């Protein structure tokens, strides 16, 4: 295997409830975490060996096709099981009783999951109305794009596309929104981009679900598309994978779906495909 395929991971994967070994935490409320994540040290922990062997040496459409085949081999969880999974995948490294909300960056008790104001719920980063896949098993329950988020902020994001600009989101400093787009805080811009691009590779219309693709527009409505691709690519470069995101990828792979987000492992593949 080439050195390009050799991977470096975050802290070693451990069982749910004991992940305090991650070196740095994005847990502080608000934008304080934004300055931390880009410099978080990554330590070698595990290597999936030949997981990406079939993609080695490929570029463009051939790379996308190879990655689709690789990551489509996965287990699934139900929408109810997502609650339990997120309490593990998004656990606060500094407080095992809490999870980290994606957009607010706040640490909140795992027990506060629900639908009331002040609770956290399950945010579909690829909005489920973009392709009308709902919450059925498949894209509607894929942990690689489901994240904990404050109920109110989740509602503000709604099914908007991603782009730069807008007014400040109440209760989520560093996030901005307007009538047709949402801009997440700096610390998770790359996370959002890589989740969107994972979905575009995983769900290509060949397994009974819509063919999900990013495009370079906003206001996509119910189309199986999310934009802006040019902005998402910028975000992926601006905010490279950190220890929290890499650990999350590892937990999903090892404990739940047994597939990976290739753009966390190889962020250079974003430019190669798009």
C-alpha positions in Angstrom: 0.0 0.0 0.0 1.3 3.5 -0.8 2.2 6.0 1.8 -0.7 8.1 0.6 -3.1 5.4 1.8 -1.5 5.2 5.2 -3.8 7.0 7.7 -3.3 8.9 10.9 -6.1 8.9 13.4 -7.3 10.7 16.5 -7.0 9.2 20.0 -7.5 5.5 20.3 -11.1 4.3 20.1 -12.5 3.4 23.5 -15.9 2.3 24.7 -18.8 4.7 25.1 -18.4 6.8 28.3 -14.6 6.8 28.4 -13.2 9.1 25.7 -11.5 11.6 27.9 -8.1 10.9 26.3 -8.8 13.2 23.3 -6.1 15.8 23.5 -8.2 19.0 23.0 -11.9 19.8 23.4 -14.2 21.9 21.3 -16.6 22.0 24.2 -16.6 25.6 25.3 -19.8 27.4 24.5 -19.8 29.8 21.5 -16.9 30.6 19.3 -14.1 30.0 21.8 -13.7 26.5 20.4 -13.2 28.0 16.9 -9.6 28.9 17.6 -8.8 25.5 19.1 -9.8 22.9 16.6 -7.4 23.8 13.8 -4.4 23.1 16.0 -5.6 20.0 17.8 -2.8 17.4 17.7 -3.7 14.1 16.1 -2.1 10.9 17.4 -1.9 7.6 15.6 -4.3 5.0 16.9 -5.5 2.6 14.3 -5.2 1.8 10.6 -8.0 0.2 8.7 -5.4 -1.4 6.5 -6.7 -2.1 3.0 -10.0 -0.3 3.4 -9.3 2.2 0.6 -7.1 -0.2 -1.5 -9.6 -0.2 -4.4 -9.5 3.6 -4.6 -5.7 3.9 -4.7 -4.3 5.7 -7.7 -7.8 6.8 -9.0 -9.0 10.4 -9.5 -12.2 12.1 -10.6 -15.2 10.0 -11.5 -13.3 6.8 -11.1 -12.3 7.7 -7.6 -15.9 8.7 -6.7 -17.2 5.4 -8.1 -14.6 3.3 -6.2 -15.3 5.2 -2.9 -19.1 4.6 -3.4 -18.5 0.9 -3.7 -16.3 0.9 -0.6 -18.5 2.9 1.7 -21.8 1.4 0.6 -20.9 -1.8 2.5 -22.3 -0.7 5.8 -24.6 -1.6 8.7 -27.6 0.6 9.5 -29.3 2.0 12.6 -32.9 2.9 13.1 -33.9 6.6 13.7 -34.6 5.8 17.3 -31.1 4.2 17.7 -29.6 7.4 16.4 -30.2 9.0 19.9 -28.0 6.4 21.6 -25.3 6.5 18.8 -25.0 10.3 18.9 -24.4 10.2 22.7 -21.3 8.2 21.8 -20.1 9.7 18.6 -20.4 13.3 19.7 -19.5 12.9 23.4 -17.7 15.8 25.0 -14.1 14.8 25.5 -14.0 16.9 28.7 -17.3 15.7 30.1 -18.5 12.2 29.4 -22.0 13.1 30.5 -22.4 15.6 27.7 -22.5 15.9 23.9 -21.2 18.8 21.8 -23.8 20.6 19.6 -22.6 21.0 16.1 -23.5 24.7 15.4 -23.6 26.2 18.9 -20.4 24.3 20.0 -22.0 24.1 23.4 -21.6 21.1 25.7 -25.0 19.8 26.9 -26.2 16.9 29.0 -26.9 13.7 27.0 -30.1 13.4 28.9 -31.4 16.7 27.4 -32.2 15.1 24.1 -35.8 15.8 23.0 -37.9 18.3 21.2 -38.4 21.1 23.8 -36.7 24.5 23.8 -33.3 24.1 25.4 -33.0 20.4 24.4 -30.8 19.0 21.6 -32.2 17.0 18.8 -31.0 15.2 15.6 -29.8 17.5 12.9 -29.7 16.2 9.4 -26.8 18.1 7.9 -27.9 17.0 4.5 -31.5 18.2 5.0 -33.8 15.3 4.6 -36.2 17.3 2.4 -33.4 17.6 -0.2 -34.3 14.3 -1.8 -37.3 13.5 0.3 -35.7 10.6 2.2 -37.2 11.4 5.6 -36.1 9.5 8.6 -36.3 6.0 7.1 -33.3 3.7 7.5 -30.6 4.7 5.0 -29.8 8.4 4.3 -32.3 9.4 7.0 -30.4 7.6 9.7 -26.8 7.7 8.4 -24.7 8.8 11.3 -22.1 10.4 9.1 -24.3 13.4 8.6 -26.5 13.3 11.8 -25.3 15.6 14.6 -26.7 16.8 18.0 -28.0 20.4 17.8 -30.0 22.8 19.9 -33.7 22.5 19.0 -34.2 26.2 18.2 -31.0 26.5 16.2 -31.8 23.3 14.3 -35.2 24.9 13.4 -33.5 28.1 12.2 -31.2 26.1 9.9 -34.2 24.1 8.7 -33.5 22.8 5.1 -31.4 25.8 4.0 -28.4 25.3 1.7 -25.0 26.2 2.9 -23.3 29.5 1.9 -21.5 32.5 3.4 -23.3 35.5 4.8 -26.4 36.5 6.5 -27.4 37.7 9.9 -26.1 36.3 13.2 -28.1 33.3 14.4 -29.6 33.9 17.8 -28.2 31.6 20.4 -25.4 30.4 18.1 -22.6 33.0 17.9 -20.5 32.6 14.8 -23.3 31.2 12.7 -25.1 33.2 10.1 -28.3 32.8 8.1 -30.5 34.5 5.5 -33.6 33.4 3.6 -32.0 30.6 1.7 -28.7 29.7 3.3 -26.9 28.9 6.5 -23.2 29.5 7.4 -21.9 27.4 10.3 -19.2 28.6 12.8 -15.6 28.4 11.6 -14.7 25.4 13.7 -17.1 23.1 11.9 -17.2 24.5 8.4 -15.1 21.6 7.2 -17.1 19.1 9.1 -20.2 20.3 7.3 -18.5 20.2 3.9 -17.2 16.6 4.4 -20.5 15.3 5.6 -22.3 16.8 2.6 -19.7 15.3 0.2 -19.9 11.9 2.0 -23.6 11.8 1.3 -23.1 12.6 -2.4 -20.7 9.7 -2.8 -22.7 7.2 -0.6 -26.1 7.8 -2.1 -26.0 7.8 -5.9 -29.5 6.6 -6.8 -28.6 3.0 -7.3 -30.0 1.6 -4.1 -33.6 2.9 -4.2 -32.7 6.3 -2.7 -32.4 9.6 -4.5 -29.1 10.5 -6.3 -27.7 13.1 -3.9 -25.3 15.7 -5.5 -23.9 19.0 -4.4 -24.3 21.9 -6.8 -23.3 25.6 -6.8 -26.6 27.2 -6.0 -28.9 27.8 -3.0 -32.6 27.5 -2.8 -32.6 23.8 -3.9 -35.8 23.1 -2.1 -36.9 19.4 -2.5 -34.3 18.7 -5.2 -31.8 16.0 -4.2 -29.1 18.6 -4.1 -27.4 21.0 -1.7 -25.1 24.0 -2.4 -22.9 25.8 -2.7 -20.3 23.4 -3.8 -17.6 26.0 -4.4 -18.1 27.3 -0.8 -18.1 23.8 0.7 -14.8 23.1 -1.0 -13.4 26.3 0.5 -14.7 25.3 3.9 -13.1 21.8 3.7 -9.7 23.5 3.0 -10.2 26.2 5.6 -11.1 23.7 8.4 -9.2 20.4 8.0 -10.2 17.3 10.1 -9.4 17.5 13.7 -9.2 15.0 16.5 -12.9 15.2 17.4 -14.0 14.7 13.8 -11.5 11.8 13.3 -12.6 10.1 16.5 -16.2 10.4 15.4 -15.4 8.7 12.1 -13.6 5.9 13.9 -16.5 5.3 16.3 -19.0 5.1 13.5 -16.8 2.7 11.6 -15.9 0.4 14.5 -19.2 0.5 16.5 -22.1 1.3 14.3 -22.1 1.4 10.5 -18.7 -0.1 9.8 -18.1 2.4 7.0 -16.0 5.6 6.9 -16.2 9.1 5.6 -13.4 9.1 3.1 -13.0 12.9 3.1 -12.1 12.8 6.8 -9.4 10.2 6.1 -8.3 11.8 2.8 -9.4 15.5 2.6 -7.4 15.8 -0.6 -9.9 13.7 -2.4 -12.4 16.5 -2.3 -10.5 18.4 -4.9 -9.8 15.3 -6.9 -13.5 14.5 -7.3 -14.9 18.0 -7.5 
